[in-house]
Amino acid sequence: MFNFFKKPEKNSIAKDGANLAQDTQKTSFSTLKDALSKTSSALVKNVLEIAGTGEIDEFELEDIEAVLIKADLGVDFSLEIVNKIKEKRVKSAELKDFLKEEFSNILNSAGNPKLIFEENKLNIYFVTGINGAGKTTLIGRLAHKFKNEGKKVLLAAGDTFRAAAEEQLDIWAKRAEVEIVRRDKADSAAIVYEAIQKAKEEGYNALIIDTAGRLQNKFNLIEELKKIKNVISKNAPDANIESILVLDANLGQNGLMQAKVFNEAVDLTAIALTKLDGSAKGGIVLAVAKEYKLPTKLIGVGEKIDDLQDFCPKDFIEAIF
């Protein structure tokens, strides 16, 4: 009976911690798998069903190409894959492993998928994307994630063009219990400058900046983003800077055009894919990685504040296969 009063052994505590981490990992993968179910059908299941058994003939190759294009891999990338299947004489039984290797190579060649963060240093996340892509929601979720990890987080309401953008970000700041710098209808660059000064003076280690996304006026948008980027470079030269493009997974190939526009403006370092749950167009991750060598680093897999995951190429591949 006196065993009740004994302190748990260190090995027991470590074991419990390891089990908890393993359970969390399983839950995250299960959530990812559910979110990618439609992408999996569109991108993998349909292709494998077309291939059937034995040799893959010309008619089946044409159908496979059509499916890959429809799954938002793009015409050139889809044709490249089909040509490789033909050249290597890949059989139906080998197709699954062939596709897994091809997709893995594309994602791995795009760069490190881990979001940059360094302790005892200011880390700036410059978030861009068109209106409606889910920028504000992603910023709120990222702030919540960082706050739960013990980071000191500051938001900058740099989208002063869209009606109610500052108010929406303010609501997310309250939900995530983090600070925000906002000056309604003020100059975006001036707000970012103020936020940087506050972050440096008060020891914040994560500054997340919201920006406008009015793509219909491409020139003005790019000029404004360049101005903000210059303010960041000039006033926080020693900070780690991530320039993140938020893409709506439902828009598919349209994301490539967005990547081109925003990359011209701010030299993107990362993609964040939102609304992945319920979308059959998750193949855009592969298309952007192939076209622009841009790694996806964050994915939204649900509606809750915790439904933001770090992107893991290995888990993505396993989930869709």
C-alpha positions as CSV (number, residue, x, y, z in Angstrom):
1,M,0.0,0.0,0.0
2,F,2.9,2.4,0.6
3,N,3.8,2.2,-3.0
4,F,1.1,4.8,-3.5
5,F,3.3,7.5,-1.8
6,K,6.4,6.7,-3.9
7,K,7.5,9.2,-6.5
8,P,7.2,7.8,-10.1
9,E,10.5,6.6,-11.5
10,K,12.3,8.8,-14.0
11,N,12.0,6.0,-16.6
12,S,8.3,5.9,-16.1
13,I,7.9,9.6,-16.6
14,A,10.0,9.5,-19.7
15,K,8.0,6.6,-21.0
16,D,4.7,8.4,-20.4
17,G,6.1,11.5,-22.2
18,A,7.2,9.4,-25.2
19,N,3.8,7.7,-25.4
20,L,2.0,11.1,-25.3
21,A,4.2,12.4,-28.1
22,Q,3.6,9.3,-30.1
23,D,-0.2,9.6,-29.6
24,T,-0.1,13.3,-30.6
25,Q,1.9,12.3,-33.8
26,K,-0.6,9.7,-34.7
27,T,-3.5,12.1,-34.2
28,S,-1.8,14.7,-36.4
29,F,-1.2,12.2,-39.1
30,S,-4.8,10.9,-38.9
31,T,-6.0,14.5,-39.3
32,L,-3.7,15.1,-42.2
33,K,-4.9,11.8,-43.9
34,D,-8.5,12.9,-43.5
35,A,-7.8,16.3,-44.9
36,L,-6.0,14.9,-47.9
37,S,-8.6,12.2,-48.7
38,K,-10.0,14.0,-51.7
39,T,-6.5,14.9,-53.0
40,S,-5.5,11.3,-52.5
41,S,-8.4,10.1,-54.7
42,A,-7.8,12.7,-57.4
43,L,-4.1,12.4,-57.5
44,V,-3.3,8.7,-56.7
45,K,-6.3,6.4,-56.6
46,N,-7.6,7.5,-60.0
47,V,-4.1,7.1,-61.6
48,L,-3.6,3.6,-60.1
49,E,-7.1,2.5,-61.2
50,I,-6.4,3.6,-64.8
51,A,-3.1,1.6,-64.9
52,G,-4.8,-1.7,-64.0
53,T,-2.4,-4.6,-64.2
54,G,0.5,-5.5,-66.4
55,E,2.0,-3.2,-69.0
56,I,0.8,0.4,-69.2
57,D,-0.3,1.1,-72.8
58,E,-0.5,4.4,-74.7
59,F,-4.2,4.9,-74.0
60,E,-3.7,4.4,-70.3
61,L,-0.8,6.9,-70.4
62,E,-3.0,9.5,-72.0
63,D,-5.6,9.0,-69.3
64,I,-3.0,9.2,-66.6
65,E,-1.8,12.5,-68.0
66,A,-5.3,13.9,-68.0
67,V,-5.8,12.8,-64.4
68,L,-2.6,14.4,-63.3
69,I,-3.4,17.7,-65.0
70,K,-6.9,17.7,-63.5
71,A,-5.3,17.1,-60.1
72,D,-3.4,20.4,-60.6
73,L,0.1,19.2,-61.3
74,G,0.1,21.3,-64.4
75,V,0.6,20.3,-68.0
76,D,4.4,20.3,-68.2
77,F,4.9,18.4,-64.9
78,S,2.2,15.9,-65.8
79,L,3.7,15.3,-69.2
80,E,7.2,14.9,-67.7
81,I,5.9,12.2,-65.3
82,V,4.1,10.3,-68.1
83,N,7.2,10.5,-70.3
84,K,9.3,9.0,-67.5
85,I,6.7,6.2,-67.0
86,K,7.1,5.4,-70.7
87,E,10.9,5.7,-70.9
88,K,11.5,3.6,-67.7
89,R,8.8,1.1,-68.9
90,V,7.1,1.3,-65.5
91,K,4.6,-1.5,-65.0
92,S,1.3,-1.2,-63.2
93,A,2.6,-3.0,-60.1
94,E,5.5,-0.6,-59.9
95,L,3.6,2.6,-60.5
96,K,2.7,3.4,-56.9
97,D,6.4,3.3,-55.8
98,F,7.4,5.2,-58.9
99,L,5.0,8.0,-58.1
100,K,6.0,8.1,-54.4
101,E,9.6,8.5,-55.4
102,E,8.9,11.2,-58.0
103,F,6.7,13.3,-55.7
104,S,9.2,12.9,-52.8
105,N,12.0,14.1,-55.0
106,I,10.1,17.2,-56.0
107,L,9.2,18.2,-52.5
108,N,12.7,17.5,-51.1
109,S,14.3,19.5,-53.9
110,A,12.2,22.6,-53.0
111,G,14.2,23.2,-49.8
112,N,13.8,22.9,-46.1
113,P,10.1,22.6,-45.1
114,K,10.8,23.7,-41.5
115,L,9.7,27.2,-40.6
116,I,12.7,29.3,-39.5
117,F,12.7,30.1,-35.8
118,E,15.7,31.0,-33.7
119,E,15.6,31.5,-29.9
120,N,17.0,34.8,-28.5
121,K,16.5,36.5,-31.9
122,L,13.7,38.4,-33.7
123,N,11.9,36.2,-36.2
124,I,9.7,38.0,-38.7
125,Y,7.0,36.3,-40.7
126,F,5.9,38.5,-43.6
127,V,2.6,37.0,-44.7
128,T,1.2,37.7,-48.2
129,G,-1.6,36.4,-50.3
130,I,-4.8,37.5,-52.1
131,N,-7.9,38.5,-50.2
132,G,-9.9,35.4,-49.3
133,A,-7.0,33.0,-49.2
134,G,-7.2,32.7,-45.4
135,K,-4.3,35.0,-44.5
136,T,-5.8,36.4,-41.4
137,T,-7.0,33.1,-40.1
138,L,-3.5,31.6,-40.7
139,I,-1.8,34.4,-38.9
140,G,-4.1,33.9,-35.9
141,R,-3.5,30.2,-35.8
142,L,0.3,30.7,-36.2
143,A,0.2,33.2,-33.3
144,H,-1.7,30.7,-31.2
145,K,0.7,28.0,-32.1
146,F,3.7,30.1,-31.2
147,K,2.1,31.3,-28.0
148,N,1.5,27.7,-26.9
149,E,5.2,27.0,-27.5
150,G,6.2,29.8,-25.1
151,K,7.2,32.3,-27.6
152,K,6.5,36.1,-27.2
153,V,4.4,37.0,-30.2
154,L,3.5,40.4,-31.7
155,L,1.1,41.0,-34.7
156,A,1.3,43.9,-37.1
157,A,-2.0,44.9,-38.9
158,G,-0.4,45.8,-42.2
159,D,-3.5,45.3,-44.3
160,T,-5.0,48.8,-44.1
161,F,-6.8,48.6,-47.4
162,R,-9.4,45.9,-46.9
163,A,-12.4,46.9,-44.9
164,A,-12.4,45.4,-41.4
165,A,-9.0,43.7,-41.9
166,E,-7.6,45.4,-38.8
167,E,-10.6,44.4,-36.7
168,Q,-10.4,40.8,-37.8
169,L,-6.8,40.6,-36.9
170,D,-7.5,42.2,-33.6
171,I,-10.1,39.5,-32.8
172,W,-7.5,36.8,-33.6
173,A,-4.9,38.6,-31.4
174,K,-7.3,38.4,-28.5
175,R,-8.1,34.8,-29.2
176,A,-4.5,33.9,-29.3
177,E,-3.7,36.2,-26.3
178,V,-1.0,38.1,-28.1
179,E,-0.2,41.8,-28.6
180,I,-1.0,43.7,-31.8
181,V,0.1,47.0,-33.4
182,R,-2.7,48.6,-35.4
183,R,-3.4,52.1,-36.7
184,D,-6.6,52.0,-38.8
185,K,-6.2,53.4,-42.3
186,A,-2.6,54.4,-41.6
187,D,0.3,53.7,-44.0
188,S,1.2,50.0,-43.9
189,A,4.9,50.6,-43.9
190,A,4.6,52.9,-41.0
191,I,2.7,50.3,-39.0
192,V,5.4,47.7,-39.8
193,Y,8.1,50.1,-38.7
194,E,6.3,50.7,-35.4
195,A,5.9,47.0,-34.9
196,I,9.5,46.3,-35.5
197,Q,10.6,48.9,-33.0
198,K,8.2,47.6,-30.4
199,A,9.4,44.0,-31.0
200,K,13.1,45.0,-30.6
201,E,12.5,47.2,-27.6
202,E,10.3,44.8,-25.7
203,G,12.0,41.5,-26.5
204,Y,9.5,39.8,-28.8
205,N,10.9,36.8,-30.6
206,A,8.1,36.4,-33.2
207,L,6.6,39.2,-35.3
208,I,3.9,38.2,-37.7
209,I,2.9,40.9,-40.3
210,D,-0.4,40.9,-42.2
211,T,-0.4,42.6,-45.7
212,A,-3.0,43.6,-48.3
213,G,-3.9,41.2,-51.1
214,R,-5.7,43.3,-53.8
215,L,-4.4,41.4,-56.8
216,Q,-6.7,43.2,-59.1
217,N,-4.3,46.2,-58.9
218,K,-1.0,44.2,-59.4
219,F,1.3,47.2,-59.7
220,N,0.2,49.0,-56.5
221,L,0.2,45.8,-54.6
222,I,3.8,44.9,-55.6
223,E,5.0,48.4,-54.9
224,E,3.4,48.4,-51.4
225,L,4.9,44.9,-50.6
226,K,8.3,46.0,-51.8
227,K,8.1,49.1,-49.5
228,I,7.2,46.9,-46.5
229,K,10.0,44.5,-47.3
230,N,12.5,47.4,-47.5
231,V,11.3,48.6,-44.1
232,I,11.9,45.2,-42.6
233,S,15.4,44.8,-44.2
234,K,16.5,48.3,-43.1
235,N,15.2,48.2,-39.6
236,A,15.7,44.5,-38.7
237,P,18.8,43.5,-40.6
238,D,19.7,40.8,-38.1
239,A,16.3,39.2,-37.9
240,N,15.3,35.9,-39.4
241,I,12.8,36.7,-42.1
242,E,10.3,34.3,-43.7
243,S,8.2,35.7,-46.7
244,I,5.2,33.4,-46.7
245,L,2.6,33.2,-49.5
246,V,-0.8,31.9,-48.3
247,L,-2.6,29.9,-51.0
248,D,-6.2,28.6,-50.9
249,A,-5.9,24.9,-51.8
250,N,-9.3,25.1,-53.6
251,L,-7.9,27.4,-56.2
252,G,-5.5,24.8,-57.6
253,Q,-3.4,25.9,-60.6
254,N,-4.4,29.6,-60.0
255,G,-1.9,29.3,-57.1
256,L,1.0,29.2,-59.6
257,M,0.1,32.6,-61.0
258,Q,-0.2,34.0,-57.5
259,A,3.2,32.5,-56.6
260,K,4.7,34.2,-59.6
261,V,3.3,37.7,-58.7
262,F,4.2,37.6,-55.0
263,N,7.6,36.0,-55.6
264,E,8.4,39.0,-57.9
265,A,7.5,41.4,-55.1
266,V,9.1,39.9,-52.0
267,D,11.3,36.8,-52.9
268,L,9.1,34.2,-51.2
269,T,10.7,31.7,-48.9
270,A,7.6,29.6,-48.1
271,I,4.1,28.5,-49.0
272,A,1.3,28.1,-46.5
273,L,-1.6,26.1,-47.9
274,T,-5.0,26.8,-46.3
275,K,-8.4,25.0,-46.6
276,L,-6.7,21.7,-47.4
277,D,-9.5,19.8,-45.7
278,G,-12.2,19.0,-48.3
279,S,-10.1,20.1,-51.3
280,A,-9.1,17.7,-54.1
281,K,-6.5,20.2,-55.3
282,G,-3.7,19.5,-52.7
283,G,-1.5,18.6,-55.7
284,I,-0.7,22.3,-56.0
285,V,1.9,21.7,-53.3
286,L,3.9,19.6,-55.8
287,A,3.3,22.1,-58.7
288,V,4.6,25.1,-56.7
289,A,7.6,23.0,-55.5
290,K,8.4,22.0,-59.1
291,E,7.9,25.4,-60.7
292,Y,9.4,27.8,-58.2
293,K,11.4,25.6,-55.8
294,L,9.3,26.9,-53.0
295,P,8.8,24.6,-49.9
296,T,5.4,24.4,-48.3
297,K,5.9,24.9,-44.6
298,L,2.4,25.3,-43.1
299,I,-0.9,23.6,-43.9
300,G,-4.5,24.3,-42.6
301,V,-6.3,21.0,-42.1
302,G,-9.5,22.0,-40.4
303,E,-11.7,24.7,-38.9
304,K,-10.4,24.8,-35.3
305,I,-7.7,27.2,-34.0
306,D,-5.4,24.2,-33.5
307,D,-5.8,22.9,-37.1
308,L,-2.5,24.3,-38.4
309,Q,0.3,21.9,-38.9
310,D,3.9,22.1,-39.9
311,F,4.3,20.6,-43.3
312,C,6.2,17.3,-43.5
313,P,6.9,16.0,-47.1
314,K,7.2,12.4,-45.8
315,D,3.8,12.6,-44.0
316,F,2.2,14.3,-47.0
317,I,3.4,11.5,-49.4
318,E,2.3,8.8,-46.9
319,A,-1.1,10.4,-46.5
320,I,-2.0,10.6,-50.2
321,F,-0.8,7.1,-50.9
